């Protein structure tokens, strides 16, 4: 149950990052893709954040997982907007 709740929190973090990056909108970006990259980044960052705990208690709700999910979501949405802005 902890894993499902942790993945749900990562999903919410990714969606929140997508909504926050709406203000940093580039001309060629889509809102749905911003949300998708936010969720994708949250899951990748969360997995990387929990990887140091692999031999201990690797639950997604640990500080490393939450911090990794937040930073990953913000980074991937920023990277999407940055490359879309440069492509035009």
C-alpha positions as CSV (number, residue, x, y, z in Angstrom):
1,X,0.0,0.0,0.0
2,X,2.9,2.3,0.7
3,X,4.2,1.9,-2.9
4,X,0.8,2.8,-4.4
5,X,0.5,5.8,-2.2
6,X,4.0,6.9,-3.1
7,X,3.4,6.5,-6.8
8,X,0.2,8.5,-6.4
9,X,2.1,11.3,-4.7
10,X,4.6,11.2,-7.6
11,X,1.7,11.5,-10.0
12,X,0.4,14.5,-8.1
13,X,3.9,16.1,-8.0
14,X,4.2,15.6,-11.8
15,X,0.8,17.1,-12.5
16,X,1.5,20.1,-10.2
17,X,4.8,20.7,-12.0
18,X,3.0,20.7,-15.3
19,X,0.5,23.2,-14.1
20,X,3.2,25.4,-12.6
21,X,5.2,25.4,-15.8
22,X,2.2,26.8,-17.7
23,X,3.5,30.3,-16.9
24,X,6.8,29.5,-18.6
25,X,5.1,28.6,-21.8
26,X,6.9,28.6,-25.1
27,X,5.0,29.3,-28.3
28,X,5.1,25.7,-29.7
29,X,4.3,23.8,-26.5
30,X,1.1,21.9,-25.8
31,X,-0.5,21.8,-22.3
32,X,-1.0,18.0,-22.5
33,X,2.6,17.4,-23.3
34,X,3.7,19.6,-20.5
35,X,1.6,17.5,-18.1
36,X,3.0,14.3,-19.6
37,X,6.6,15.4,-19.3
38,X,5.9,16.5,-15.7
39,X,4.6,13.0,-14.8
40,X,7.4,11.3,-16.7
41,X,10.0,13.4,-14.9
42,X,8.4,12.8,-11.6
43,X,8.6,9.0,-12.0
44,X,12.2,9.1,-13.4
45,X,13.4,11.5,-10.7
46,X,11.5,9.5,-8.0
47,X,13.1,6.3,-9.1
48,X,16.5,7.9,-9.1
49,X,15.8,9.4,-5.7
50,X,15.0,6.0,-4.1
51,X,17.9,4.2,-5.7
52,X,20.3,4.9,-2.8
53,X,17.9,3.0,-0.5
54,X,17.7,-0.1,-2.6
55,X,19.2,-2.3,0.1
56,X,17.2,-0.7,2.9
57,X,13.6,0.5,2.8
58,X,13.1,1.7,-0.8
59,X,9.6,3.2,-0.4
60,X,8.6,6.1,-2.7
61,X,7.6,8.3,0.2
62,X,11.1,8.8,1.6
63,X,12.7,12.2,1.3
64,X,15.0,11.1,-1.5
65,X,12.0,9.9,-3.6
66,X,9.9,13.0,-3.0
67,X,12.8,15.3,-3.7
68,X,13.8,13.4,-6.8
69,X,10.3,13.4,-8.1
70,X,10.0,17.1,-7.6
71,X,13.3,18.0,-9.2
72,X,12.8,15.5,-12.0
73,X,9.3,16.8,-12.9
74,X,10.5,20.4,-12.9
75,X,13.6,19.6,-14.9
76,X,11.8,17.6,-17.6
77,X,9.1,20.2,-18.1
78,X,11.7,23.0,-18.2
79,X,13.7,21.0,-20.7
80,X,10.7,20.5,-22.9
81,X,9.9,24.2,-22.9
82,X,13.5,25.2,-23.4
83,X,13.9,22.9,-26.4
84,X,10.6,24.0,-27.9
85,X,11.6,27.7,-27.5
86,X,14.9,27.1,-29.2
87,X,13.3,25.1,-32.0
88,X,11.4,28.0,-33.3
